[in-house]
Amino acid sequence: MNKYSTLKSLLLITILPISTISVALDSQQPKSTKDILHTIANKNVGDFYGEIKDIPKFDPQRHSDGCSGGMSATYAKLKFLHSKHGETLPWRQCCVVHDRAYYNGGKKKEKENADKELKNCVSKVVGPEHLGFVLGDLMKNAVWIGGRPYFPTTYRWGYGEDFRGTENLPIQ
C-alpha cells in the first residue's frame, strides 16, 4: 500500500464518521438525553468548567468509546484496513487518554491542553509521511467544537458527572 492509498484510508475513517450522526455505545449512555439536558440546564454558566466531584473512577472499558464521533465504530467495519493497521485504530489509545481528561472535566485551560495533547499524539502515531498533522488537527478542531461542556452529548467536557451514582466503583 503506497502512502497515498494509506492517506486515503485514513481520511475515509476520519471524514466519514464526522459526516454522520454519532450514536453512543450503551456503556457510554448512563443517563437519558433528557437527564443530561436537565443536568446541563441546572448548571450555572461558571460551573461548566468547574471541578466534578463524586464520580466513579475512570474505567476505559466502561467510560470510553475509543475515538468518538463514530470514528472507532466506522473503522471496526472497514475490515480491509485491519490487515495493514490492526483491528483498532492505530491512534485509539490517544483517544482513550483524551476521554479520561474529558470524563474528569475541569478548567477551560485543562480542556485546551487535553485537545492539544490529542492532536500531538495522533500526529505522532500516524506520522508525517501520512499527513498525521492534518488528521491530528482535524480531530483537535472537532473536539474543540463538539466537546463543549454545555452540549448534551455523552462525550462532552465533564461527561463523568453523568455516571454519578450509576455504578459501584471507587469514587475519585
C-alpha positions in Angstrom: 0.0 0.0 0.0 1.6 3.3 -1.0 1.4 6.4 1.1 -1.5 7.9 -1.0 -3.7 4.9 -0.5 -2.9 4.9 3.2 -3.7 8.6 3.4 -7.0 7.9 1.5 -7.8 5.2 4.0 -7.0 7.5 7.0 -9.2 10.3 5.6 -12.0 7.8 4.9 -12.1 6.7 8.6 -11.8 10.4 9.7 -14.3 12.2 7.5 -17.0 9.5 7.1 -17.8 9.4 10.9 -17.7 13.2 11.2 -20.2 13.5 8.4 -22.7 11.1 10.1 -24.6 11.4 13.4 -22.8 9.6 16.2 -24.7 7.0 18.3 -23.2 6.4 21.7 -22.4 3.0 22.9 -24.8 1.6 25.6 -21.9 1.6 28.1 -21.4 5.3 27.3 -25.0 6.2 27.9 -25.6 6.2 31.7 -28.5 8.6 31.6 -31.1 9.5 29.0 -30.6 12.6 26.9 -33.4 14.2 28.9 -31.5 13.6 32.1 -28.3 15.0 30.5 -30.2 18.1 29.3 -31.6 18.5 32.8 -28.1 18.4 34.3 -26.8 21.0 31.9 -29.9 23.3 32.2 -29.5 23.4 36.0 -25.8 24.4 35.9 -24.6 27.9 36.4 -22.5 29.2 33.5 -19.4 29.3 35.7 -19.9 25.6 36.6 -19.2 24.3 33.1 -15.5 24.4 33.6 -15.6 23.5 37.3 -14.3 20.5 39.2 -16.5 17.5 39.0 -16.8 15.6 42.3 -18.2 12.3 43.5 -17.9 10.4 40.2 -16.7 6.8 39.7 -13.1 6.3 38.9 -12.5 6.4 35.1 -12.6 2.9 33.6 -11.7 2.8 29.9 -13.9 -0.2 29.2 -17.0 1.5 30.6 -16.3 5.2 30.1 -14.6 5.4 26.7 -15.8 4.7 23.2 -12.3 5.0 21.8 -12.4 7.8 19.2 -15.8 9.5 19.4 -17.8 10.8 16.5 -18.2 7.3 15.2 -14.5 7.1 14.1 -13.8 3.8 16.1 -17.1 2.3 15.1 -16.6 3.1 11.4 -13.0 1.7 11.5 -14.3 -1.5 13.0 -16.5 -2.0 10.0 -13.7 -1.3 7.5 -12.2 -4.8 7.7 -10.0 -4.3 4.6 -7.8 -1.9 6.7 -7.3 -4.4 9.6 -4.6 -6.4 7.9 -2.4 -3.3 7.5 -3.3 -1.3 10.6 -4.8 -3.8 13.1 -8.3 -4.3 14.4 -8.5 -1.0 16.2 -7.5 2.5 15.2 -3.7 2.9 15.5 -4.2 6.1 17.5 -7.1 4.7 19.6 -5.0 5.0 22.8 -4.6 8.7 22.2 -8.4 9.0 22.2 -8.7 6.9 25.5 -6.3 9.3 27.2 -8.3 12.2 25.9 -11.5 10.6 27.1 -10.1 10.3 30.6 -9.5 14.1 30.6 -13.0 14.8 29.3 -14.6 12.4 31.8 -13.0 14.2 34.7 -13.6 17.7 33.3 -12.0 20.7 34.9 -10.9 24.2 33.9 -11.1 25.5 30.4 -7.3 25.5 30.2 -7.3 21.8 31.0 -9.7 21.1 28.1 -7.4 23.1 25.8 -4.4 21.1 26.9 -6.2 17.8 26.5 -7.2 18.8 23.0 -3.6 19.8 22.1 -2.3 16.5 23.6 -4.8 14.6 21.4 -3.6 16.4 18.3 0.1 15.8 19.2 -0.5 12.1 20.0 -2.4 11.4 16.8 0.1 13.3 14.7 3.0 11.3 16.2 1.2 7.9 15.9 0.0 8.5 12.3 3.3 10.1 11.3 4.3 12.8 8.9 4.5 10.5 5.9 0.7 10.0 6.1 0.0 13.6 7.0 -0.6 12.8 10.7 -0.5 16.5 11.5 -3.6 17.0 9.3 -5.5 14.3 11.0 -4.4 15.5 14.4 -5.5 19.0 13.6 -8.9 17.8 12.3 -9.5 15.8 15.4 -8.4 18.7 17.7 -10.8 21.1 15.9 -13.7 18.5 16.0 -13.3 18.0 19.8 -12.9 21.8 20.4 -16.3 22.3 18.8 -18.2 19.1 19.7 -16.8 18.6 23.2 -18.2 21.8 24.7 -19.4 21.2 28.3 -22.8 22.6 27.5 -23.6 20.2 24.6 -26.0 17.4 25.6 -23.6 14.6 24.4 -22.1 11.6 26.1 -18.6 12.8 25.2 -18.7 16.5 26.2 -16.2 18.0 28.6 -17.0 16.7 32.1 -19.2 13.9 31.0 -18.2 11.9 34.1 -21.0 13.6 36.0 -23.5 11.6 34.0 -22.1 8.4 35.7 -22.6 9.8 39.3 -24.5 7.2 41.2 -24.7 4.7 38.4 -22.2 2.1 39.5 -20.4 0.8 42.5 -16.8 1.8 41.5 -14.4 3.7 43.8 -15.2 7.4 43.9 -12.3 9.6 42.7 
